[in-house]
Amino acid sequence: MNEQLLFENYLLVLKSSVEVYVHGTLESSNISNRALLKSGLDKTMISQADTYDMMVKYGWYKVQNIKSSEISKTLKKVKEQ
């Protein structure tokens, strides 16, 4: 397994973990548990951002700028449905 694939998988795990922490935080009725989950969420989001930034730096995560005209076309299609 090469480094790029390893970090792609790690990024996916972090994104999935964020979802779990968000739902746990929102659904927790215990203040202490909520605070613990929120702390985990914050730390995981920092790790996700750091990993994303590193992947962009190495060219492993391509960022594409989308033209405003393409966004408008897509919004028009959605509104027509």
HELIX and SHEET records of a PDB file:
HELIX    1   1 GLU A    3  GLU A   27  1                                  25    
HELIX    2   2 ILE A   31  LYS A   57  1                                  27    
HELIX    3   3 SER A   68  GLU A   80  1                                  13    
END                                                                             
